Every structure is written in structure tokens, then in C-alpha cells.
Amino acid sequence: MNEIQWQQVEAQLPQGAKILRTYNAFENGELRIIVGLPGERSETRYIVHFEGEDVKLEHRP
């Protein structure tokens, strides 16, 4: 991902969220982002979908 795409990801996250790690899923190669949300004890997972040069996040509970 380039810098513009990272900015798109950060803009889609709730305010105060902190990206803890990213990885490619073993099953299908999807890019996944693990996020720490303020006030939450557990991690929140998002799947990154690329739509051309744009990035969309899908929340995966």
C-alpha cells in the first residue's frame, strides 16, 4: 500500500484508533488490519478491500 492508501485507511477508522498490526491472511491472502479502539479491551479486525487505487475497510467481528 502507498501513503495515500494508508491515509484512506486511517480516515475510515474511528477517532483515537491505533493500528496494532497488519498481516496477509493465510487462507486467501487478504490484507487484514488489527486495531485497538479507545476504551475497548479487545482488538478489532478489519479486512482491506482494494477498489482500483481506493481502499475500503470491512469490519470483521
LUMLUMDREN-2810 file (N, C-alpha, C; in Angstrom, 1 decimal):
<atoms>
<atom><aa>M</aa><ch>A</ch><at>N</at><xx>0.8</xx><yy>-1.2</yy><zz>0.0</zz></atom>
<atom><aa>M</aa><ch>A</ch><at>CA</at><xx>0.0</xx><yy>0.0</yy><zz>0.0</zz></atom>
<atom><aa>M</aa><ch>A</ch><at>C</at><xx>0.9</xx><yy>1.2</yy><zz>0.0</zz></atom>
<atom><aa>N</aa><ch>A</ch><at>N</at><xx>0.4</xx><yy>2.3</yy><zz>-0.7</zz></atom>
<atom><aa>N</aa><ch>A</ch><at>CA</at><xx>1.2</xx><yy>3.5</yy><zz>-0.7</zz></atom>
<atom><aa>N</aa><ch>A</ch><at>C</at><xx>0.7</xx><yy>4.5</yy><zz>0.4</zz></atom>
<atom><aa>E</aa><ch>A</ch><at>N</at><xx>1.3</xx><yy>5.6</yy><zz>0.5</zz></atom>
<atom><aa>E</aa><ch>A</ch><at>CA</at><xx>1.0</xx><yy>6.6</yy><zz>1.6</zz></atom>
<atom><aa>E</aa><ch>A</ch><at>C</at><xx>-0.5</xx><yy>7.1</yy><zz>1.5</zz></atom>
<atom><aa>I</aa><ch>A</ch><at>N</at><xx>-1.0</xx><yy>7.3</yy><zz>0.3</zz></atom>
<atom><aa>I</aa><ch>A</ch><at>CA</at><xx>-2.3</xx><yy>7.8</yy><zz>0.1</zz></atom>
<atom><aa>I</aa><ch>A</ch><at>C</at><xx>-3.3</xx><yy>6.7</yy><zz>0.6</zz></atom>
<atom><aa>Q</aa><ch>A</ch><at>N</at><xx>-3.1</xx><yy>5.5</yy><zz>0.3</zz></atom>
<atom><aa>Q</aa><ch>A</ch><at>CA</at><xx>-3.9</xx><yy>4.4</yy><zz>0.7</zz></atom>
<atom><aa>Q</aa><ch>A</ch><at>C</at><xx>-3.9</xx><yy>4.3</yy><zz>2.2</zz></atom>
<atom><aa>W</aa><ch>A</ch><at>N</at><xx>-2.8</xx><yy>4.4</yy><zz>2.9</zz></atom>
<atom><aa>W</aa><ch>A</ch><at>CA</at><xx>-2.7</xx><yy>4.4</yy><zz>4.3</zz></atom>
<atom><aa>W</aa><ch>A</ch><at>C</at><xx>-3.5</xx><yy>5.5</yy><zz>4.9</zz></atom>
<atom><aa>Q</aa><ch>A</ch><at>N</at><xx>-3.5</xx><yy>6.7</yy><zz>4.3</zz></atom>
<atom><aa>Q</aa><ch>A</ch><at>CA</at><xx>-4.3</xx><yy>7.8</yy><zz>4.8</zz></atom>
<atom><aa>Q</aa><ch>A</ch><at>C</at><xx>-5.8</xx><yy>7.5</yy><zz>4.6</zz></atom>
<atom><aa>Q</aa><ch>A</ch><at>N</at><xx>-6.2</xx><yy>6.8</yy><zz>3.6</zz></atom>
<atom><aa>Q</aa><ch>A</ch><at>CA</at><xx>-7.6</xx><yy>6.4</yy><zz>3.4</zz></atom>
<atom><aa>Q</aa><ch>A</ch><at>C</at><xx>-8.0</xx><yy>5.5</yy><zz>4.5</zz></atom>
<atom><aa>V</aa><ch>A</ch><at>N</at><xx>-7.1</xx><yy>4.5</yy><zz>4.8</zz></atom>
<atom><aa>V</aa><ch>A</ch><at>CA</at><xx>-7.4</xx><yy>3.6</yy><zz>5.9</zz></atom>
<atom><aa>V</aa><ch>A</ch><at>C</at><xx>-7.6</xx><yy>4.3</yy><zz>7.2</zz></atom>
<atom><aa>E</aa><ch>A</ch><at>N</at><xx>-6.7</xx><yy>5.2</yy><zz>7.6</zz></atom>
<atom><aa>E</aa><ch>A</ch><at>CA</at><xx>-6.7</xx><yy>5.9</yy><zz>8.8</zz></atom>
<atom><aa>E</aa><ch>A</ch><at>C</at><xx>-8.0</xx><yy>6.8</yy><zz>8.9</zz></atom>
<atom><aa>A</aa><ch>A</ch><at>N</at><xx>-8.4</xx><yy>7.4</yy><zz>7.8</zz></atom>
<atom><aa>A</aa><ch>A</ch><at>CA</at><xx>-9.6</xx><yy>8.2</yy><zz>7.7</zz></atom>
<atom><aa>A</aa><ch>A</ch><at>C</at><xx>-10.9</xx><yy>7.4</yy><zz>8.0</zz></atom>
<atom><aa>Q</aa><ch>A</ch><at>N</at><xx>-10.9</xx><yy>6.1</yy><zz>7.7</zz></atom>
<atom><aa>Q</aa><ch>A</ch><at>CA</at><xx>-12.0</xx><yy>5.3</yy><zz>7.9</zz></atom>
<atom><aa>Q</aa><ch>A</ch><at>C</at><xx>-12.1</xx><yy>4.7</yy><zz>9.3</zz></atom>
<atom><aa>L</aa><ch>A</ch><at>N</at><xx>-11.1</xx><yy>4.8</yy><zz>10.0</zz></atom>
<atom><aa>L</aa><ch>A</ch><at>CA</at><xx>-11.1</xx><yy>4.2</yy><zz>11.4</zz></atom>
<atom><aa>L</aa><ch>A</ch><at>C</at><xx>-11.7</xx><yy>5.2</yy><zz>12.4</zz></atom>
<atom><aa>P</aa><ch>A</ch><at>N</at><xx>-12.3</xx><yy>4.7</yy><zz>13.4</zz></atom>
<atom><aa>P</aa><ch>A</ch><at>CA</at><xx>-12.8</xx><yy>5.7</yy><zz>14.5</zz></atom>
<atom><aa>P</aa><ch>A</ch><at>C</at><xx>-11.7</xx><yy>6.5</yy><zz>15.0</zz></atom>
<atom><aa>Q</aa><ch>A</ch><at>N</at><xx>-12.1</xx><yy>7.7</yy><zz>15.5</zz></atom>
<atom><aa>Q</aa><ch>A</ch><at>CA</at><xx>-11.1</xx><yy>8.6</yy><zz>16.1</zz></atom>
<atom><aa>Q</aa><ch>A</ch><at>C</at><xx>-10.5</xx><yy>8.0</yy><zz>17.3</zz></atom>
<atom><aa>G</aa><ch>A</ch><at>N</at><xx>-9.1</xx><yy>8.1</yy><zz>17.4</zz></atom>
<atom><aa>G</aa><ch>A</ch><at>CA</at><xx>-8.4</xx><yy>7.5</yy><zz>18.5</zz></atom>
<atom><aa>G</aa><ch>A</ch><at>C</at><xx>-8.0</xx><yy>6.1</yy><zz>18.3</zz></atom>
<atom><aa>A</aa><ch>A</ch><at>N</at><xx>-8.4</xx><yy>5.5</yy><zz>17.2</zz></atom>
<atom><aa>A</aa><ch>A</ch><at>CA</at><xx>-8.0</xx><yy>4.1</yy><zz>17.0</zz></atom>
<atom><aa>A</aa><ch>A</ch><at>C</at><xx>-6.5</xx><yy>4.0</yy><zz>16.7</zz></atom>
<atom><aa>K</aa><ch>A</ch><at>N</at><xx>-5.9</xx><yy>2.9</yy><zz>17.1</zz></atom>
<atom><aa>K</aa><ch>A</ch><at>CA</at><xx>-4.5</xx><yy>2.7</yy><zz>16.8</zz></atom>
<atom><aa>K</aa><ch>A</ch><at>C</at><xx>-4.3</xx><yy>1.4</yy><zz>16.1</zz></atom>
<atom><aa>I</aa><ch>A</ch><at>N</at><xx>-3.6</xx><yy>1.5</yy><zz>15.0</zz></atom>
<atom><aa>I</aa><ch>A</ch><at>CA</at><xx>-3.3</xx><yy>0.3</yy><zz>14.2</zz></atom>
<atom><aa>I</aa><ch>A</ch><at>C</at><xx>-2.2</xx><yy>-0.5</yy><zz>15.0</zz></atom>
<atom><aa>L</aa><ch>A</ch><at>N</at><xx>-2.5</xx><yy>-1.7</yy><zz>15.4</zz></atom>
<atom><aa>L</aa><ch>A</ch><at>CA</at><xx>-1.6</xx><yy>-2.6</yy><zz>16.1</zz></atom>
<atom><aa>L</aa><ch>A</ch><at>C</at><xx>-0.7</xx><yy>-3.4</yy><zz>15.2</zz></atom>
<atom><aa>R</aa><ch>A</ch><at>N</at><xx>-1.3</xx><yy>-4.0</yy><zz>14.2</zz></atom>
<atom><aa>R</aa><ch>A</ch><at>CA</at><xx>-0.5</xx><yy>-4.8</yy><zz>13.3</zz></atom>
<atom><aa>R</aa><ch>A</ch><at>C</at><xx>-1.3</xx><yy>-5.1</yy><zz>12.0</zz></atom>
<atom><aa>T</aa><ch>A</ch><at>N</at><xx>-0.6</xx><yy>-5.5</yy><zz>11.0</zz></atom>
<atom><aa>T</aa><ch>A</ch><at>CA</at><xx>-1.3</xx><yy>-5.9</yy><zz>9.7</zz></atom>
<atom><aa>T</aa><ch>A</ch><at>C</at><xx>-0.7</xx><yy>-7.2</yy><zz>9.3</zz></atom>
<atom><aa>Y</aa><ch>A</ch><at>N</at><xx>-1.4</xx><yy>-8.0</yy><zz>8.6</zz></atom>
<atom><aa>Y</aa><ch>A</ch><at>CA</at><xx>-0.9</xx><yy>-9.2</yy><zz>8.1</zz></atom>
<atom><aa>Y</aa><ch>A</ch><at>C</at><xx>-1.8</xx><yy>-9.7</yy><zz>6.9</zz></atom>
<atom><aa>N</aa><ch>A</ch><at>N</at><xx>-1.2</xx><yy>-10.6</yy><zz>6.1</zz></atom>
<atom><aa>N</aa><ch>A</ch><at>CA</at><xx>-1.9</xx><yy>-11.2</yy><zz>5.0</zz></atom>
<atom><aa>N</aa><ch>A</ch><at>C</at><xx>-2.4</xx><yy>-12.6</yy><zz>5.5</zz></atom>
<atom><aa>A</aa><ch>A</ch><at>N</at><xx>-3.7</xx><yy>-12.8</yy><zz>5.3</zz></atom>
<atom><aa>A</aa><ch>A</ch><at>CA</at><xx>-4.4</xx><yy>-14.0</yy><zz>5.8</zz></atom>
<atom><aa>A</aa><ch>A</ch><at>C</at><xx>-3.8</xx><yy>-15.2</yy><zz>5.0</zz></atom>
<atom><aa>F</aa><ch>A</ch><at>N</at><xx>-3.6</xx><yy>-16.3</yy><zz>5.7</zz></atom>
<atom><aa>F</aa><ch>A</ch><at>CA</at><xx>-3.1</xx><yy>-17.5</yy><zz>5.2</zz></atom>
<atom><aa>F</aa><ch>A</ch><at>C</at><xx>-4.1</xx><yy>-18.1</yy><zz>4.2</zz></atom>
<atom><aa>E</aa><ch>A</ch><at>N</at><xx>-5.4</xx><yy>-18.1</yy><zz>4.5</zz></atom>
<atom><aa>E</aa><ch>A</ch><at>CA</at><xx>-6.4</xx><yy>-18.7</yy><zz>3.7</zz></atom>
<atom><aa>E</aa><ch>A</ch><at>C</at><xx>-6.5</xx><yy>-18.2</yy><zz>2.3</zz></atom>
<atom><aa>N</aa><ch>A</ch><at>N</at><xx>-6.6</xx><yy>-16.9</yy><zz>2.2</zz></atom>
<atom><aa>N</aa><ch>A</ch><at>CA</at><xx>-6.9</xx><yy>-16.3</yy><zz>0.9</zz></atom>
<atom><aa>N</aa><ch>A</ch><at>C</at><xx>-6.0</xx><yy>-15.1</yy><zz>0.5</zz></atom>
<atom><aa>G</aa><ch>A</ch><at>N</at><xx>-5.1</xx><yy>-14.7</yy><zz>1.4</zz></atom>
<atom><aa>G</aa><ch>A</ch><at>CA</at><xx>-4.2</xx><yy>-13.6</yy><zz>1.1</zz></atom>
<atom><aa>G</aa><ch>A</ch><at>C</at><xx>-4.7</xx><yy>-12.2</yy><zz>1.3</zz></atom>
<atom><aa>E</aa><ch>A</ch><at>N</at><xx>-5.9</xx><yy>-12.1</yy><zz>1.9</zz></atom>
<atom><aa>E</aa><ch>A</ch><at>CA</at><xx>-6.5</xx><yy>-10.8</yy><zz>2.2</zz></atom>
<atom><aa>E</aa><ch>A</ch><at>C</at><xx>-5.6</xx><yy>-10.1</yy><zz>3.2</zz></atom>
<atom><aa>L</aa><ch>A</ch><at>N</at><xx>-5.5</xx><yy>-8.7</yy><zz>3.0</zz></atom>
<atom><aa>L</aa><ch>A</ch><at>CA</at><xx>-4.8</xx><yy>-7.9</yy><zz>3.9</zz></atom>
<atom><aa>L</aa><ch>A</ch><at>C</at><xx>-5.7</xx><yy>-7.6</yy><zz>5.1</zz></atom>
<atom><aa>R</aa><ch>A</ch><at>N</at><xx>-5.3</xx><yy>-7.8</yy><zz>6.3</zz></atom>
<atom><aa>R</aa><ch>A</ch><at>CA</at><xx>-6.1</xx><yy>-7.6</yy><zz>7.5</zz></atom>
<atom><aa>R</aa><ch>A</ch><at>C</at><xx>-5.4</xx><yy>-6.6</yy><zz>8.4</zz></atom>
<atom><aa>I</aa><ch>A</ch><at>N</at><xx>-6.1</xx><yy>-5.8</yy><zz>9.1</zz></atom>
<atom><aa>I</aa><ch>A</ch><at>CA</at><xx>-5.6</xx><yy>-4.8</yy><zz>10.0</zz></atom>
<atom><aa>I</aa><ch>A</ch><at>C</at><xx>-6.2</xx><yy>-5.1</yy><zz>11.3</zz></atom>
<atom><aa>I</aa><ch>A</ch><at>N</at><xx>-5.4</xx><yy>-5.1</yy><zz>12.4</zz></atom>
<atom><aa>I</aa><ch>A</ch><at>CA</at><xx>-5.8</xx><yy>-5.3</yy><zz>13.8</zz></atom>
<atom><aa>I</aa><ch>A</ch><at>C</at><xx>-5.7</xx><yy>-3.9</yy><zz>14.4</zz></atom>
<atom><aa>V</aa><ch>A</ch><at>N</at><xx>-6.8</xx><yy>-3.5</yy><zz>15.0</zz></atom>
<atom><aa>V</aa><ch>A</ch><at>CA</at><xx>-6.9</xx><yy>-2.1</yy><zz>15.5</zz></atom>
<atom><aa>V</aa><ch>A</ch><at>C</at><xx>-7.3</xx><yy>-2.1</yy><zz>17.0</zz></atom>
<atom><aa>G</aa><ch>A</ch><at>N</at><xx>-6.7</xx><yy>-1.3</yy><zz>17.8</zz></atom>
<atom><aa>G</aa><ch>A</ch><at>CA</at><xx>-7.1</xx><yy>-1.0</yy><zz>19.2</zz></atom>
<atom><aa>G</aa><ch>A</ch><at>C</at><xx>-7.9</xx><yy>0.2</yy><zz>19.2</zz></atom>
<atom><aa>L</aa><ch>A</ch><at>N</at><xx>-9.2</xx><yy>0.0</yy><zz>19.7</zz></atom>
<atom><aa>L</aa><ch>A</ch><at>CA</at><xx>-10.1</xx><yy>1.2</yy><zz>19.8</zz></atom>
<atom><aa>L</aa><ch>A</ch><at>C</at><xx>-10.0</xx><yy>1.7</yy><zz>21.2</zz></atom>
<atom><aa>P</aa><ch>A</ch><at>N</at><xx>-10.1</xx><yy>3.0</yy><zz>21.4</zz></atom>
<atom><aa>P</aa><ch>A</ch><at>CA</at><xx>-10.1</xx><yy>3.6</yy><zz>22.7</zz></atom>
<atom><aa>P</aa><ch>A</ch><at>C</at><xx>-11.3</xx><yy>3.1</yy><zz>23.6</zz></atom>
<atom><aa>G</aa><ch>A</ch><at>N</at><xx>-11.0</xx><yy>2.7</yy><zz>24.8</zz></atom>
<atom><aa>G</aa><ch>A</ch><at>CA</at><xx>-12.0</xx><yy>2.2</yy><zz>25.7</zz></atom>
<atom><aa>G</aa><ch>A</ch><at>C</at><xx>-12.3</xx><yy>0.7</yy><zz>25.5</zz></atom>
<atom><aa>E</aa><ch>A</ch><at>N</at><xx>-11.8</xx><yy>0.1</yy><zz>24.5</zz></atom>
<atom><aa>E</aa><ch>A</ch><at>CA</at><xx>-12.0</xx><yy>-1.3</yy><zz>24.3</zz></atom>
<atom><aa>E</aa><ch>A</ch><at>C</at><xx>-10.9</xx><yy>-2.2</yy><zz>24.8</zz></atom>
<atom><aa>R</aa><ch>A</ch><at>N</at><xx>-11.2</xx><yy>-3.3</yy><zz>25.4</zz></atom>
<atom><aa>R</aa><ch>A</ch><at>CA</at><xx>-10.2</xx><yy>-4.2</yy><zz>25.9</zz></atom>
<atom><aa>R</aa><ch>A</ch><at>C</at><xx>-9.7</xx><yy>-5.2</yy><zz>24.8</zz></atom>
<atom><aa>S</aa><ch>A</ch><at>N</at><xx>-10.6</xx><yy>-5.5</yy><zz>23.9</zz></atom>
<atom><aa>S</aa><ch>A</ch><at>CA</at><xx>-10.2</xx><yy>-6.5</yy><zz>22.8</zz></atom>
<atom><aa>S</aa><ch>A</ch><at>C</at><xx>-9.9</xx><yy>-5.8</yy><zz>21.5</zz></atom>
<atom><aa>E</aa><ch>A</ch><at>N</at><xx>-9.2</xx><yy>-6.5</yy><zz>20.6</zz></atom>
<atom><aa>E</aa><ch>A</ch><at>CA</at><xx>-8.8</xx><yy>-6.0</yy><zz>19.3</zz></atom>
<atom><aa>E</aa><ch>A</ch><at>C</at><xx>-10.0</xx><yy>-6.0</yy><zz>18.4</zz></atom>
<atom><aa>T</aa><ch>A</ch><at>N</at><xx>-10.0</xx><yy>-5.1</yy><zz>17.4</zz></atom>
<atom><aa>T</aa><ch>A</ch><at>CA</at><xx>-11.0</xx><yy>-5.1</yy><zz>16.3</zz></atom>
<atom><aa>T</aa><ch>A</ch><at>C</at><xx>-10.3</xx><yy>-5.4</yy><zz>15.0</zz></atom>
<atom><aa>R</aa><ch>A</ch><at>N</at><xx>-10.9</xx><yy>-6.2</yy><zz>14.2</zz></atom>
<atom><aa>R</aa><ch>A</ch><at>CA</at><xx>-10.3</xx><yy>-6.7</yy><zz>12.9</zz></atom>
<atom><aa>R</aa><ch>A</ch><at>C</at><xx>-11.0</xx><yy>-6.0</yy><zz>11.8</zz></atom>
<atom><aa>Y</aa><ch>A</ch><at>N</at><xx>-10.2</xx><yy>-5.6</yy><zz>10.8</zz></atom>
<atom><aa>Y</aa><ch>A</ch><at>CA</at><xx>-10.7</xx><yy>-5.1</yy><zz>9.5</zz></atom>
<atom><aa>Y</aa><ch>A</ch><at>C</at><xx>-10.1</xx><yy>-5.8</yy><zz>8.4</zz></atom>
<atom><aa>I</aa><ch>A</ch><at>N</at><xx>-10.8</xx><yy>-6.0</yy><zz>7.3</zz></atom>
<atom><aa>I</aa><ch>A</ch><at>CA</at><xx>-10.3</xx><yy>-6.5</yy><zz>6.1</zz></atom>
<atom><aa>I</aa><ch>A</ch><at>C</at><xx>-10.2</xx><yy>-5.4</yy><zz>5.1</zz></atom>
<atom><aa>V</aa><ch>A</ch><at>N</at><xx>-9.1</xx><yy>-5.3</yy><zz>4.4</zz></atom>
<atom><aa>V</aa><ch>A</ch><at>CA</at><xx>-8.8</xx><yy>-4.2</yy><zz>3.4</zz></atom>
<atom><aa>V</aa><ch>A</ch><at>C</at><xx>-9.2</xx><yy>-4.7</yy><zz>2.0</zz></atom>
<atom><aa>H</aa><ch>A</ch><at>N</at><xx>-10.1</xx><yy>-3.9</yy><zz>1.4</zz></atom>
<atom><aa>H</aa><ch>A</ch><at>CA</at><xx>-10.5</xx><yy>-4.2</yy><zz>0.0</zz></atom>
<atom><aa>H</aa><ch>A</ch><at>C</at><xx>-10.0</xx><yy>-3.1</yy><zz>-0.9</zz></atom>
<atom><aa>F</aa><ch>A</ch><at>N</at><xx>-9.3</xx><yy>-3.5</yy><zz>-1.9</zz></atom>
<atom><aa>F</aa><ch>A</ch><at>CA</at><xx>-8.7</xx><yy>-2.6</yy><zz>-2.9</zz></atom>
<atom><aa>F</aa><ch>A</ch><at>C</at><xx>-9.7</xx><yy>-2.4</yy><zz>-4.0</zz></atom>
<atom><aa>E</aa><ch>A</ch><at>N</at><xx>-10.1</xx><yy>-1.2</yy><zz>-4.3</zz></atom>
<atom><aa>E</aa><ch>A</ch><at>CA</at><xx>-11.0</xx><yy>-0.8</yy><zz>-5.4</zz></atom>
<atom><aa>E</aa><ch>A</ch><at>C</at><xx>-10.3</xx><yy>0.1</yy><zz>-6.3</zz></atom>
<atom><aa>G</aa><ch>A</ch><at>N</at><xx>-9.5</xx><yy>-0.4</yy><zz>-7.2</zz></atom>
<atom><aa>G</aa><ch>A</ch><at>CA</at><xx>-8.6</xx><yy>0.4</yy><zz>-8.0</zz></atom>
<atom><aa>G</aa><ch>A</ch><at>C</at><xx>-7.5</xx><yy>1.0</yy><zz>-7.1</zz></atom>
<atom><aa>E</aa><ch>A</ch><at>N</at><xx>-7.4</xx><yy>2.3</yy><zz>-7.0</zz></atom>
<atom><aa>E</aa><ch>A</ch><at>CA</at><xx>-6.4</xx><yy>3.0</yy><zz>-6.2</zz></atom>
<atom><aa>E</aa><ch>A</ch><at>C</at><xx>-7.0</xx><yy>3.3</yy><zz>-4.8</zz></atom>
<atom><aa>D</aa><ch>A</ch><at>N</at><xx>-8.3</xx><yy>3.1</yy><zz>-4.6</zz></atom>
<atom><aa>D</aa><ch>A</ch><at>CA</at><xx>-9.0</xx><yy>3.3</yy><zz>-3.4</zz></atom>
<atom><aa>D</aa><ch>A</ch><at>C</at><xx>-9.0</xx><yy>2.1</yy><zz>-2.5</zz></atom>
<atom><aa>V</aa><ch>A</ch><at>N</at><xx>-9.2</xx><yy>2.4</yy><zz>-1.2</zz></atom>
<atom><aa>V</aa><ch>A</ch><at>CA</at><xx>-9.2</xx><yy>1.3</yy><zz>-0.2</zz></atom>
<atom><aa>V</aa><ch>A</ch><at>C</at><xx>-10.5</xx><yy>1.5</yy><zz>0.6</zz></atom>
<atom><aa>K</aa><ch>A</ch><at>N</at><xx>-11.1</xx><yy>0.3</yy><zz>0.9</zz></atom>
<atom><aa>K</aa><ch>A</ch><at>CA</at><xx>-12.3</xx><yy>0.3</yy><zz>1.7</zz></atom>
<atom><aa>K</aa><ch>A</ch><at>C</at><xx>-12.1</xx><yy>-0.7</yy><zz>2.8</zz></atom>
<atom><aa>L</aa><ch>A</ch><at>N</at><xx>-12.5</xx><yy>-0.4</yy><zz>4.0</zz></atom>
<atom><aa>L</aa><ch>A</ch><at>CA</at><xx>-12.4</xx><yy>-1.3</yy><zz>5.1</zz></atom>
<atom><aa>L</aa><ch>A</ch><at>C</at><xx>-13.7</xx><yy>-2.0</yy><zz>5.4</zz></atom>
<atom><aa>E</aa><ch>A</ch><at>N</at><xx>-13.6</xx><yy>-3.3</yy><zz>5.7</zz></atom>
<atom><aa>E</aa><ch>A</ch><at>CA</at><xx>-14.7</xx><yy>-4.1</yy><zz>6.2</zz></atom>
<atom><aa>E</aa><ch>A</ch><at>C</at><xx>-14.5</xx><yy>-4.6</yy><zz>7.6</zz></atom>
<atom><aa>H</aa><ch>A</ch><at>N</at><xx>-15.4</xx><yy>-4.2</yy><zz>8.5</zz></atom>
<atom><aa>H</aa><ch>A</ch><at>CA</at><xx>-15.2</xx><yy>-4.6</yy><zz>9.9</zz></atom>
<atom><aa>H</aa><ch>A</ch><at>C</at><xx>-15.6</xx><yy>-6.1</yy><zz>10.0</zz></atom>
<atom><aa>R</aa><ch>A</ch><at>N</at><xx>-14.7</xx><yy>-6.8</yy><zz>10.6</zz></atom>
<atom><aa>R</aa><ch>A</ch><at>CA</at><xx>-14.9</xx><yy>-8.3</yy><zz>10.8</zz></atom>
<atom><aa>R</aa><ch>A</ch><at>C</at><xx>-14.9</xx><yy>-8.6</yy><zz>12.3</zz></atom>
<atom><aa>P</aa><ch>A</ch><at>N</at><xx>-16.0</xx><yy>-8.7</yy><zz>12.9</zz></atom>
<atom><aa>P</aa><ch>A</ch><at>CA</at><xx>-16.1</xx><yy>-9.0</yy><zz>14.4</zz></atom>
<atom><aa>P</aa><ch>A</ch><at>C</at><xx>-15.5</xx><yy>-10.4</yy><zz>14.7</zz></atom>
</atoms>
